[in-house]
Amino acid sequence: MWVYGHEKSILVDKQAKKAFHFELINDLWGLPTQSYRIRDNHFILIYDAHRLLELIEEHINKPEVSEKAKQQMKLLQTQLDEEDNPILLIGKLKAKR
């Protein structure tokens, strides 16, 4: 099953004939999602390079962002240019706690 979405989406289970609203949260860095795909319990977040740099700048100094995440974001800032191709972040889905 593929799910395509932007911000807030609906997941449809055709076999059970049910639909659910859901929101994908990037809990690694706390960045809002721009565009994503879901397949086989994995997600692919897609960010335009210039937008990802803006989001990092907005979020990097928030107190709830861990030191590890800050270091990862700082490293990415040094490696990205606004004109780069879109950036894909791939990870495994987990249930909300």
N, C-alpha and C positions, 0 to 999 in steps of 0.2 A: 504494500500500500504506500502510495506517495501522498504527502500532504504539502500543499503550497500555501504560503501565507504571508501576510504583512500585519504586524502588530497584534491584532486580535483575530482569531480564526475559529472556524467550526470544523470539527472532525466528524466525519460520517462513517458509521459502521453499517455497511449495506446488509451484512448477514443478520445482524441483530435489529436492523431497521431503527437505529437510534442515532441522534446527533448530539454533540457536546461542544460547548464553547470552551476554548482553552487559550492560555497565554503562555508563550515560551519565554522563559527567563534565563538569561545568561548568568548563572551563579558563579562562574569563574571570575569574571571581572565586573559584573553588575551592569554591563552596558545594555541599553535597549536593543532589541532586534530590529533590523531594517527589513530584511527579506530572508526567508529560510525555506528549506525543504526537509521533510522527514521521511525516512525509509528504514524499515527493518530495525527499529529501535535506535536509530542514529539520526542526528540532525546535521545539517549543513547551513551555517549562517553565512550570508553573503553581504559584504560591506563594500561600498565604493571606497577607494583608498582615501580620498579627501574627507569623506564623512567619518570614517574610522578614526582618522587623525583628530578630527573635531571632537568626537565622542571621548577619545582618550584624554584630550586636554580638559574636557569638562569633568571627567570622573576621577582622574588620577589623584587628586588631592582630597577626595572625600574621606572622612574618618573611617567609614565602614569598609573601605578597600584595603585588603591585606597587603602587607609588605611584599609578599611574593608576587601578587598581582601587579603591584606598582612597578616592581622590577621588570616583569614581563612586558608591561605596557611601555616603559621607558626604552627597553631594547627595541621593541617594534617601532617606536617613534623614530629611532635612529636609522632604521632600515627602510622605512616607507617614504615615498614621495607622493604628493597630491595627484600626480599624473599617472601613477601606477595602475595596473589592471585591478579589477575587483579582487578582494581578499576573501578567501574561504576559510572558515573555522569549522572543523568537523569534530563532533563529540558524540558520546553515548547518552541517551535519555535516561533520566532517573525519576522516580516518583517523587511528588512533592511531600515533604516531611511535615 
